[in-house]
Amino acid sequence: MSVVKAADAPIFDAHGATITGAASPSRGSTQTSLWRVNLGPGSEVPGHILDHEEIFHALGGTLLATVDGERQTVQAGDTLIVPPGAVLQIAVPADTRFEAIVAMPVGAKARFVSGGEPFSPPWAV
C-alpha cells in the first residue's frame, strides 16, 4: 500500500491547466493513473487522442468537452467518459473555472491531432 501525501504530489502546468499528480507508476500505482486538474477561465486544450479510456469526474465549474464532434457540458458531479481513439477537445467558459479528478490506465499514450509523436502525459508516469 502507498499513500501519496498532498504535500509531496508533483504539480505540472500545461495548456492553462494546473495538474496535481496523484497515482502513477512513479508514485506506486501499477494499473491506474489518477490526477487532479484545475483549468482557469477561458482555458482550452487542443484536440488530442488517447489510446485508452480517460475518465473525468467534475468537482466544480463548467467544462465544454467535444468528443468526436459531439459537444457536452460537464459540471460538478458529472462524469465524462472518453473512449479510446476519440478526438477530445476541452474548453472552459471565460466566466468560470473547472476542477476534476481524472483517471486512465497506466501506460496510456496521447497524441495531438495537429501532429507529433504519441506521448505519455508526465503526470501519469
C-alpha positions as CSV (number, residue, x, y, z in Angstrom):
1,M,0.0,0.0,0.0
2,S,1.2,3.5,-0.8
3,V,-0.1,6.9,0.2
4,V,0.8,9.9,-1.9
5,K,0.7,12.9,0.6
6,A,-0.7,16.1,-0.8
7,A,2.5,18.0,0.1
8,D,4.6,15.5,-1.9
9,A,2.4,15.5,-5.1
10,P,4.1,16.9,-8.1
11,I,2.5,19.9,-9.9
12,F,2.5,20.4,-13.7
13,D,1.4,23.3,-15.9
14,A,0.1,22.5,-19.4
15,H,-2.3,24.4,-21.7
16,G,-3.6,26.7,-19.0
17,A,-4.1,23.8,-16.6
18,T,-2.6,23.1,-13.2
19,I,-2.3,19.3,-12.8
20,T,-1.5,17.7,-9.5
21,G,-0.2,14.2,-9.8
22,A,-1.6,11.5,-7.6
23,A,-1.4,7.9,-8.5
24,S,1.1,6.8,-11.2
25,P,3.9,4.2,-11.6
26,S,6.5,6.7,-10.2
27,R,4.3,7.1,-7.1
28,G,3.4,3.4,-6.5
29,S,0.5,2.7,-8.8
30,T,0.8,-0.2,-11.3
31,Q,-2.5,-0.2,-13.2
32,T,-4.2,3.2,-12.9
33,S,-3.0,6.8,-13.1
34,L,-5.0,9.5,-11.3
35,W,-4.6,13.3,-11.1
36,R,-6.4,16.5,-10.2
37,V,-6.8,19.1,-12.9
38,N,-7.6,22.8,-12.5
39,L,-8.4,24.8,-15.6
40,G,-8.7,28.6,-15.4
41,P,-11.3,30.7,-17.1
42,G,-11.1,30.7,-20.9
43,S,-8.6,27.7,-20.9
44,E,-8.5,25.4,-24.0
45,V,-6.7,22.2,-24.5
46,P,-6.0,21.3,-28.2
47,G,-7.6,18.3,-29.8
48,H,-5.9,15.1,-28.8
49,I,-6.5,11.4,-29.0
50,L,-5.7,8.8,-26.3
51,D,-5.2,5.1,-26.9
52,H,-7.0,4.2,-23.7
53,E,-10.2,5.4,-22.0
54,E,-9.9,8.6,-19.9
55,I,-12.4,9.5,-17.2
56,F,-13.1,13.0,-15.7
57,H,-15.1,13.3,-12.6
58,A,-16.0,17.0,-12.2
59,L,-15.6,18.6,-8.8
60,G,-16.5,22.2,-9.7
61,G,-17.0,24.7,-12.5
62,T,-18.0,24.0,-16.1
63,L,-16.2,22.2,-18.9
64,L,-17.2,22.2,-22.6
65,A,-16.0,18.9,-23.9
66,T,-16.2,18.0,-27.5
67,V,-15.7,14.2,-28.1
68,D,-15.6,13.2,-31.8
69,G,-17.5,16.3,-32.7
70,E,-20.3,16.0,-30.1
71,R,-20.2,18.8,-27.6
72,Q,-21.1,18.1,-23.9
73,T,-21.3,20.4,-20.9
74,V,-19.7,18.9,-17.8
75,Q,-20.5,20.3,-14.4
76,A,-19.8,19.4,-10.7
77,G,-20.9,15.9,-10.0
78,D,-20.9,14.8,-13.7
79,T,-18.5,12.2,-15.1
80,L,-17.2,12.3,-18.6
81,I,-16.0,9.0,-20.1
82,V,-13.9,9.5,-23.2
83,P,-13.5,6.2,-25.2
84,P,-10.1,5.2,-26.6
85,G,-9.4,6.6,-30.1
86,A,-11.9,9.5,-29.7
87,V,-10.8,13.1,-30.5
88,L,-11.1,15.2,-27.3
89,Q,-11.1,19.0,-27.2
90,I,-11.9,20.8,-24.0
91,A,-12.6,24.4,-23.1
92,V,-13.7,26.4,-20.0
93,P,-16.0,29.3,-20.4
94,A,-14.5,32.7,-19.7
95,D,-16.6,33.3,-16.5
96,T,-15.7,30.1,-14.6
97,R,-13.0,27.6,-13.7
98,F,-13.1,23.8,-13.9
99,E,-11.8,21.2,-11.5
100,A,-11.8,17.4,-11.8
101,I,-10.3,14.2,-10.8
102,V,-9.0,12.3,-13.9
103,A,-8.1,8.7,-14.3
104,M,-6.7,6.5,-17.1
105,P,-4.8,3.2,-17.3
106,V,-1.1,3.2,-16.7
107,G,0.9,3.3,-20.0
108,A,-1.8,5.2,-21.9
109,K,-0.4,7.5,-24.6
110,A,-1.8,10.6,-26.2
111,R,-1.1,12.4,-29.4
112,F,-2.2,15.8,-30.6
113,V,-4.5,16.0,-33.7
114,S,-2.1,18.7,-35.0
115,G,0.7,16.1,-35.2
116,G,3.6,14.8,-33.3
117,E,4.6,11.5,-31.7
118,P,2.5,9.8,-29.1
119,F,3.5,10.6,-25.6
120,S,2.7,9.6,-22.0
121,P,1.4,12.6,-20.0
122,P,4.2,13.4,-17.5
123,W,1.7,13.4,-14.5
124,A,0.6,9.8,-15.4
125,V,4.1,8.1,-15.4
